[in-house]
Amino acid sequence: MSRPVYLAAAVQVAAPPERVFALITDWPRHREWMTLTTARQACPGTIEAYTGVRPFGFLDTMTITHWQPPALVRVEHTGRVVRGRGSIRVRPRAGGSRVIWAEELSLPFGPLGRAVWPIVRLVGAAFARRSLRRLAVLAERGGGRPSST
């Protein structure tokens, strides 16, 4: 097994943590802010997210491993392509919140995965930053609702 790789992004949001967390964990609304991704809760504690433009993309299955509204959700990625751990943390800040999205992933495809990681990391980080900026706009417009798993 190879060493995990890391990817993280953060954003300031002019909205309270409760609103931001509610929007983050409203899985069907991921398509509104998460780049090229649709998501749904498959059953309690399990999320399925499809990233890409069909038929070119992949299914990311996740199990929620930690649920602490309005501050933290952690997942274990259990899919064929994406495996590892992820978290989204929402921290209160003056005038709103700070959102930190972090991933610790096992690369697929052996040596090929490791060879293309520098490019995937750049693209993934750009997508994560863009997604978080879109999340901030939605939350600042009042886009979050109370959430549950």
CORQUI-V172793 format. One record per backbone hydrogen bond with DSSP energy under -1.0 kcal/mol. NH is the residue of the N-H (numbers start at 1). CO is the residue of the C=O. If there is no record, write none. Layout:
BEGIN
nh=NH co=CO
nh=NH co=CO
END
This chain:
BEGIN
nh=5 co=105
nh=7 co=103
nh=9 co=101
nh=11 co=99
nh=13 co=97
nh=15 co=13
nh=20 co=16
nh=21 co=17
nh=22 co=18
nh=23 co=19
nh=24 co=20
nh=25 co=21
nh=26 co=23
nh=27 co=25
nh=29 co=26
nh=30 co=27
nh=32 co=29
nh=33 co=30
nh=34 co=30
nh=37 co=34
nh=38 co=50
nh=40 co=48
nh=42 co=46
nh=43 co=46
nh=46 co=43
nh=47 co=62
nh=48 co=40
nh=49 co=60
nh=50 co=38
nh=51 co=58
nh=52 co=36
nh=53 co=56
nh=56 co=53
nh=58 co=51
nh=60 co=49
nh=62 co=47
nh=63 co=76
nh=64 co=45
nh=65 co=74
nh=66 co=74
nh=68 co=72
nh=71 co=68
nh=72 co=68
nh=73 co=88
nh=74 co=66
nh=75 co=86
nh=76 co=63
nh=77 co=84
nh=78 co=61
nh=79 co=82
nh=84 co=77
nh=85 co=104
nh=86 co=75
nh=87 co=102
nh=88 co=73
nh=89 co=100
nh=90 co=71
nh=91 co=98
nh=93 co=96
nh=96 co=93
nh=97 co=13
nh=98 co=91
nh=99 co=11
nh=100 co=89
nh=101 co=9
nh=102 co=87
nh=103 co=7
nh=104 co=85
nh=105 co=5
nh=106 co=83
nh=112 co=109
nh=114 co=110
nh=115 co=111
nh=116 co=112
nh=120 co=116
nh=121 co=117
nh=122 co=118
nh=123 co=119
nh=124 co=120
nh=125 co=121
nh=126 co=122
nh=127 co=123
nh=128 co=124
nh=129 co=125
nh=130 co=126
nh=131 co=127
nh=132 co=128
nh=133 co=129
nh=134 co=130
nh=135 co=131
nh=136 co=132
nh=137 co=133
nh=138 co=134
nh=139 co=135
nh=140 co=136
nh=141 co=137
nh=142 co=139
nh=143 co=138
END
